[in-house]
């Protein structure tokens, strides 16, 4: 059982290292984390139900997760080739579009939930 504990600690170490690297070295990830934190702070002052809190938190973490995936894809494309190529641009654009769509969805959920409490 000791080996399992060591293996889990090792695996989580990689995950936390990636989390820390993303927040510190990627401005898009850092921005999404700040926006998520601001949203949580605003929501602390609103009478949200448990379901509303779950939806807000899910949206925040989905947007941040998509930003991590987008950054990983961009880093992979950059690692494969430093030369500009139309296919590399297409891959990066598609990845960025996924973040945009998730962000729009999160904004809609926030407007419905938070806007409904404020107005």
C-alpha positions in Angstrom: 0.0 0.0 0.0 3.0 2.3 0.6 3.8 2.2 -3.2 0.3 3.4 -4.0 0.6 6.4 -1.7 4.0 7.3 -3.2 2.6 6.9 -6.8 -0.4 9.1 -6.0 1.7 11.8 -4.4 4.0 11.7 -7.4 1.1 12.0 -9.9 -0.5 14.8 -8.0 2.9 16.5 -7.9 2.9 16.7 -11.7 -0.7 18.0 -11.8 0.1 20.8 -9.2 3.3 21.7 -11.1 1.2 22.1 -14.3 -1.4 24.1 -12.5 1.3 26.4 -11.0 3.2 26.7 -14.3 0.0 27.6 -16.2 -1.1 30.3 -13.7 2.4 31.8 -13.5 3.5 31.6 -17.1 0.3 31.9 -19.2 -1.4 35.3 -19.1 -4.7 33.8 -20.5 -4.9 31.2 -17.8 -4.0 33.8 -15.1 -6.7 36.2 -16.5 -9.4 33.4 -16.4 -8.4 32.6 -12.8 -8.7 36.2 -11.8 -12.1 36.5 -13.5 -13.2 33.3 -11.8 -12.1 34.6 -8.4 -13.9 37.9 -8.9 -17.0 36.1 -9.9 -16.8 34.0 -6.7 -16.3 37.0 -4.6 -19.3 38.8 -6.2 -21.4 35.7 -5.7 -20.6 35.5 -2.0 -22.7 38.6 -1.6 -25.7 37.2 -3.4 -28.4 34.8 -2.1 -27.5 31.9 -4.5 -29.1 28.4 -4.1 -26.9 25.3 -4.0 -27.7 24.6 -7.7 -26.8 28.1 -8.7 -23.5 27.9 -6.9 -22.8 24.5 -8.6 -23.5 26.0 -12.0 -21.3 29.1 -11.4 -18.4 26.9 -10.1 -18.8 24.4 -13.0 -18.7 27.3 -15.5 -15.6 28.8 -13.9 -13.7 25.6 -13.8 -14.7 24.6 -17.4 -13.5 27.9 -18.8 -10.2 27.6 -16.9 -9.8 24.0 -17.9 -10.5 24.9 -21.6 -7.8 27.6 -21.3 -5.3 25.0 -20.0 -6.2 22.6 -22.9 -5.8 25.5 -25.4 -2.4 26.4 -23.9 -1.3 22.8 -24.0 -2.3 22.5 -27.7 -0.6 25.8 -28.6 2.6 24.7 -26.7 2.5 21.4 -28.5 2.2 23.1 -31.9 5.0 25.4 -31.1 7.2 22.5 -29.9 6.6 20.5 -33.1 7.7 23.4 -35.4 8.8 26.9 -34.9 8.0 27.7 -38.5 4.7 29.4 -39.4 2.4 27.1 -41.2 -1.3 27.4 -42.2 -2.2 24.2 -40.5 -0.5 25.3 -37.2 -2.6 28.5 -37.4 -5.8 26.5 -38.0 -5.1 24.2 -35.1 -4.5 27.2 -32.8 -7.5 29.0 -34.0 -9.8 26.0 -33.5 -8.4 25.5 -30.0 -9.0 29.2 -29.2 -12.5 29.0 -30.6 -13.3 26.2 -28.0 -12.3 28.6 -25.2 -14.3 31.3 -26.7 -17.5 29.2 -26.9 -17.1 28.0 -23.4 -16.5 31.5 -22.2 -19.7 32.7 -24.0 -21.6 29.9 -22.4 -20.2 30.8 -18.9 -21.1 34.4 -19.5 -24.7 33.5 -20.4 -25.0 31.4 -17.3 -23.6 34.2 -15.2 -25.9 36.8 -16.7 -28.9 34.7 -16.0 -28.0 33.8 -12.5 -26.2 36.9 -11.2 -28.2 39.3 -13.3 -31.4 37.7 -12.0 -30.2 38.4 -8.4 -29.2 42.0 -9.1 -32.1 43.2 -11.2 
